[in-house]
Amino acid sequence: MDDYQKIKSLAAQYATEFVAVRRYLHENPELSFQEHNTCAYLKEQLLALGITDIESVAETGLLATINGSQKGKTILLRADIDALPIHEQNNIAYASKTAGVMHACGHDAHSASLLLCAKILIELKGDFAGSVKLLFQPAEELSPGGAISVIKEKPYIALGTIPHIGQHVRPDIPVGKVGFRSGKFMASMDELFLTVKGKGGHAAMPEKIIDPVLIASHIIVAAQQLVSRMADPKTPSVLSFGKVIANGAINVIPDEVSIEGTFRTLDEDWRKIALEKLKKLVTTMAEAMGGSCELKINHGYPHLKNDSTLTEDLRIHAKDYLGEENVEELDQWMAAEDFAYYTQNNPACFYMLGVGNVEKNIASGLHTPTFNIDESALEIGGGLMAWLAIKTLLA
């Protein structure tokens, strides 16, 4: 029996075991930088698989090692482990037990898939040379993210430059399929916090006030020039404001208005220029209307760029494992991921695992209170990752 048949057989044999792992994690979610119980549980699972080379990274993360039959290449497989501040609305037996916290981005599935992959690799370690590093990373969901902490850790630094492979669930891709994209794939992400200041007062006496609500309204509209008139049309850019607070009343104009939003792009040079232009635009507009505006920027993740050579190799291997018809070409995606930090200095590939199933009414988007997955994707995800790992080591 060759490796392909072995992996397919082992993934099918052990899938149910890791569905249970995923459900445990789903029931017991923890927020970014708080994943202490999750980390302990994952370590127990690794030890149960016979993996004892386990190091702590970024406080609540783990870096484990599986060695093959002899020395060779080293690769890293990554899963994130944190949950989101969302109250689950799914009517399922394994719904979150923690009010207001939910695995709404599939990190429970990522962790379970990587553990299934690990179990397969343990059974096949006599068939490959080299080492596989398993990274269970905390805090992907909250800027500055866990990856920036991981890459500063001694165990990680000691790895040098090695291939990194990451897998993420996508409910808009049907279960059974996966998607790849070479080159620029996901956007950078910066958080914007604007404070528009004026002079509040009675709404019926506008001549005596400097209306920050009006100023804020103009700023929100005018700021879209950053994308529509200042950006190169060939450079993807998104500017969105999702939170506006003007704490007045029907007849009370407040002294200030707060606005929160995000700027995203796929070009680091334009990113820097755009944020400077935005700062100038919002401050001068507010001043022109008699008020002022302060802009605070929390610089988040860089854009994610998949290594073309590694990604094309993995795409070919995925077609061999799943069939050509089940491997899709993905479009660029303006979501952000801190896996991007790993792609800056390593050949890396971040690909998508289909988990949607319209017939089972599993179609809710990521980061929604009704997000769920078709759990048959775990067998596919764990098996595929093991297959990609072995093929990469043998290359």
C-alpha positions in Angstrom: 0.0 0.0 0.0 1.5 3.4 -1.0 1.4 6.6 1.0 -1.7 7.9 -0.8 -3.7 4.8 0.1 -2.3 4.7 3.6 -3.3 8.3 4.3 -6.7 8.0 2.8 -7.3 4.9 4.9 -6.0 6.4 8.1 -7.9 9.6 7.7 -11.2 7.7 7.2 -10.4 5.4 10.1 -9.6 8.2 12.7 -11.9 11.0 11.5 -14.7 10.3 14.0 -12.2 10.6 16.9 -11.2 14.1 15.8 -14.8 15.1 15.2 -15.1 14.6 18.9 -12.0 16.7 19.5 -13.5 19.5 17.4 -16.8 19.4 19.3 -15.0 19.6 22.6 -13.1 22.6 21.4 -16.3 24.2 20.0 -18.0 23.7 23.4 -15.2 25.3 25.3 -13.9 28.4 23.3 -11.5 30.9 24.7 -10.7 34.4 23.5 -7.4 35.6 22.1 -4.5 35.5 24.6 -6.7 33.6 27.0 -6.5 30.1 25.6 -5.0 28.4 28.7 -7.4 25.5 28.9 -7.4 25.1 25.1 -3.6 24.9 25.2 -3.6 22.3 28.0 -6.2 20.2 26.2 -4.2 20.3 23.0 -1.0 19.3 24.8 -2.9 16.3 26.3 -4.0 15.2 22.9 -0.4 15.5 21.5 0.9 13.4 24.4 -1.8 10.8 23.9 -0.5 10.5 20.3 3.0 9.8 21.6 4.4 13.2 20.7 6.6 14.4 23.6 8.8 17.0 21.9 6.4 19.9 22.8 7.5 23.5 23.5 5.5 26.4 24.8 5.4 29.5 22.6 3.6 32.8 22.9 2.3 31.8 26.4 -0.7 29.9 25.2 0.7 28.3 22.1 2.5 25.0 21.4 5.2 24.0 19.0 5.5 20.2 18.7 7.8 18.0 16.6 7.3 14.8 14.7 10.5 13.3 13.4 10.7 10.9 10.4 12.9 7.8 10.0 16.0 9.9 9.4 17.2 13.4 9.1 16.0 15.6 6.3 14.0 18.7 5.6 11.9 20.5 8.2 8.4 22.0 7.5 5.9 23.7 9.7 2.1 23.1 9.8 0.0 25.8 11.5 -3.4 25.9 13.2 -4.8 28.8 15.2 -6.7 28.1 18.4 -8.6 31.2 19.6 -12.3 32.0 19.4 -14.3 35.2 18.9 -16.5 37.4 21.1 -19.7 36.2 19.5 -22.7 34.7 21.2 -23.6 31.4 19.4 -27.1 31.0 18.0 -26.7 27.4 16.6 -29.1 24.8 17.9 -26.6 22.0 18.2 -25.6 19.6 21.0 -22.1 20.9 21.1 -22.8 24.6 21.1 -20.5 26.9 23.1 -20.9 26.7 26.8 -19.4 30.1 27.3 -21.8 33.0 26.8 -20.6 35.5 24.3 -17.7 33.4 23.1 -17.8 31.2 20.0 -15.5 29.4 17.5 -17.1 31.4 14.7 -14.0 31.2 12.4 -13.3 27.5 12.5 -10.2 27.5 14.6 -11.6 24.4 16.4 -11.7 22.7 13.1 -8.2 23.8 12.3 -6.8 22.4 15.5 -8.7 19.1 15.1 -7.5 18.7 11.5 -3.9 19.3 12.5 -4.2 16.7 15.3 -5.7 14.2 12.9 -2.8 15.0 10.5 -0.4 14.5 13.4 -1.8 11.0 14.2 -1.5 10.0 10.5 2.1 11.3 10.4 3.0 9.4 13.6 1.9 6.1 12.0 3.8 6.9 8.8 7.0 8.3 10.2 8.9 5.3 9.0 7.9 6.4 5.4 9.5 9.8 5.4 12.7 11.6 6.3 12.8 15.0 8.0 10.8 16.7 10.6 7.3 18.2 10.8 6.7 21.1 13.2 3.1 21.4 14.5 2.3 25.0 15.5 -0.9 25.6 17.5 -0.9 29.4 17.5 -2.9 31.6 19.9 -4.6 34.9 19.2 -5.0 35.1 15.5 -8.2 37.1 15.9 -7.0 40.1 17.9 -4.4 42.5 16.7 -1.4 42.5 17.1 -2.0 38.7 16.8 -0.2 35.7 18.1 2.0 35.2 15.1 4.1 38.3 15.8 4.8 36.8 19.3 5.6 33.4 17.9 8.2 34.6 15.5 10.1 36.2 18.4 10.3 33.0 20.4 13.7 31.1 20.5 12.2 27.7 19.5 10.7 29.3 16.4 13.8 31.4 15.5 15.9 28.2 15.7 13.9 26.7 12.8 15.5 29.2 10.3 13.8 29.5 7.0 11.5 26.6 6.3 8.3 26.0 4.4 5.1 27.0 6.3 1.7 25.5 5.4 -1.6 26.8 6.8 -5.2 25.7 6.3 -8.4 27.7 6.8 -12.0 26.7 6.5 -14.3 28.5 4.1 -18.1 28.0 4.2 -18.5 29.5 0.7 -16.5 26.5 -0.7 -18.4 23.2 -0.8 -17.1 20.4 1.4 -14.9 18.1 -0.6 -13.1 21.0 -2.3 -10.1 23.1 -1.5 -8.8 26.4 -3.0 -5.3 27.8 -3.7 -3.9 31.1 -4.9 -0.3 32.0 -5.7 1.1 35.4 -4.9 -0.8 38.1 -3.1 -3.8 36.5 -1.5 -5.1 38.3 1.6 -5.1 42.0 2.7 -3.2 44.0 5.3 -5.4 45.3 8.1 -5.1 48.5 10.0 -7.6 49.6 12.7 -8.8 53.3 12.6 -10.0 55.3 15.6 -11.2 58.8 14.8 -12.3 61.4 17.4 -14.1 64.3 15.9 -14.3 67.3 18.2 -16.6 70.3 18.1 -18.7 72.3 20.5 -22.0 70.8 21.6 -25.2 72.5 22.6 -28.9 72.8 21.9 -30.0 71.3 18.6 -32.3 74.2 18.0 -29.5 76.8 18.2 -27.0 75.6 15.5 -25.4 79.0 15.3 -24.0 78.6 18.8 -22.3 75.2 18.2 -19.7 73.5 16.1 -21.5 70.3 15.1 -19.2 67.3 15.3 -22.0 65.0 14.0 -22.1 67.0 10.7 -18.3 67.1 10.5 -18.1 63.3 11.1 -20.7 62.7 8.4 -18.7 64.7 5.9 -15.5 62.9 6.9 -17.0 59.5 6.4 -18.2 60.3 2.9 -15.1 62.3 1.9 -12.7 59.6 3.2 -13.9 57.3 0.5 -11.9 59.4 -2.0 -8.9 57.5 -0.6 -10.1 54.4 -2.5 -12.1 55.9 -5.4 -9.8 58.8 -6.4 -6.4 58.3 -4.7 -5.7 54.6 -5.1 -4.4 53.0 -8.2 -7.4 51.1 -9.6 -5.2 48.1 -10.0 -4.4 48.0 -6.3 -7.2 46.4 -4.2 -8.1 48.8 -1.3 -11.0 48.8 1.2 -11.9 51.6 3.6 -14.9 50.8 5.9 -16.3 52.5 9.0 -18.3 50.1 11.1 -18.9 52.1 14.3 -20.0 55.6 14.9 -21.0 57.0 18.3 -22.5 60.5 18.7 -23.7 60.4 22.3 -26.3 63.2 22.1 -30.1 63.2 21.9 -32.8 64.4 19.6 -32.2 67.9 20.8 -28.6 67.7 22.1 -25.5 68.0 19.9 -22.6 66.3 21.6 -19.1 67.7 21.9 -17.5 64.9 20.0 -18.1 61.9 17.8 -16.1 58.7 17.7 -15.7 56.7 14.5 -14.0 53.3 14.1 -13.1 51.5 10.9 -10.5 49.6 9.0 -8.2 50.1 6.0 -7.0 47.1 3.9 -4.9 46.7 0.9 -2.5 44.3 -0.9 0.4 46.7 -1.4 2.6 47.7 1.6 3.9 50.9 -0.1 0.4 52.1 -0.9 -0.7 51.1 2.6 1.8 53.6 4.1 1.0 56.4 1.7 -2.8 55.8 2.1 -2.7 56.2 5.9 -0.8 59.4 5.6 -3.3 60.8 3.1 -6.2 59.7 5.3 -4.7 61.5 8.3 -4.3 64.7 6.3 -7.8 64.5 4.8 -9.7 64.0 8.0 -7.8 66.6 10.0 -8.0 69.3 7.3 -11.7 68.7 6.7 -12.5 68.9 10.4 -10.5 72.1 10.7 -12.2 73.6 7.7 -15.5 73.1 9.4 -14.4 74.7 12.6 -13.6 71.5 14.6 -10.8 69.1 14.9 -10.2 65.4 14.3 -7.6 63.0 15.9 -6.8 59.8 14.1 -5.3 56.9 15.9 -4.0 54.0 13.8 -3.4 50.5 15.2 -1.2 48.9 12.6 -2.3 45.3 12.1 -1.3 42.4 9.9 0.7 42.8 6.7 -0.8 41.4 3.4 -0.4 37.7 2.9 1.6 36.5 -0.1 1.8 32.8 -1.0 5.1 31.6 -2.3 4.4 30.7 -6.0 6.7 27.7 -6.2 5.4 26.1 -3.0 1.8 26.9 -3.7 1.9 25.5 -7.2 3.6 22.3 -5.9 0.9 21.9 -3.2 -1.9 22.6 -5.8 -0.6 19.7 -7.8 -0.3 17.4 -4.8 -3.9 18.4 -3.7 -5.2 17.5 -7.2 -3.5 14.1 -6.8 -5.2 13.6 -3.5 -8.6 15.0 -4.1 -9.0 15.0 -7.9 -8.5 17.9 -10.2 -12.2 18.8 -10.1 -12.0 19.4 -6.4 -9.1 22.0 -6.4 -10.2 25.5 -7.1 -8.4 28.7 -8.1 -9.2 31.4 -5.5 -9.7 35.1 -6.0 -7.9 37.6 -3.8 -9.6 38.0 -0.5 -9.7 41.3 1.5 -9.9 39.5 4.9 -6.7 39.6 6.9 -4.7 36.8 8.6 -1.7 37.0 10.9 -0.3 33.9 9.0 1.0 36.8 6.8 3.9 37.3 9.2 5.2 33.8 8.4 5.0 34.5 4.7 7.4 37.5 4.9 10.6 35.5 5.5 9.6 31.9 4.6 8.2 30.0 1.6 4.7 29.7 2.7 1.2 28.7 1.5 -2.2 29.4 3.1 -5.0 27.5 1.4 -8.7 27.1 2.0 -10.7 24.0 3.0 -14.3 23.8 1.9 -16.7 23.2 4.8 -20.0 24.4 3.3 -23.0 22.2 2.6 -26.2 24.0 1.5 -28.2 20.7 1.6 -27.4 20.5 5.3 -28.1 24.2 5.8 -24.5 24.8 6.6 -23.8 28.0 4.8 -23.4 30.8 7.3 -20.4 33.0 6.9 -17.3 33.3 9.0 -17.7 35.5 12.1 -21.4 35.0 12.3 -23.4 33.5 15.3 -24.7 30.7 13.1 -21.4 29.6 11.6 -20.8 25.9 11.5 -19.0 23.3 9.3 -19.8 20.1 7.6 -17.6 17.9 9.8 -16.8 15.5 7.0 -14.3 18.2 6.1 -12.1 17.1 9.0 -11.3 13.8 7.3 -10.4 15.7 4.2 -8.5 18.5 5.9 -6.4 16.2 8.2 -5.6 13.7 5.4 -4.8 16.4 2.9 -2.4 18.2 5.3 -0.6 14.9 6.0 -0.3 14.2 2.3 1.0 17.7 1.6 3.5 17.4 4.4 4.9 14.1 3.2 5.1 15.3 -0.4 6.8 18.5 0.6 9.4 16.6 2.7 10.1 14.2 -0.2 10.5 16.9 -2.8 
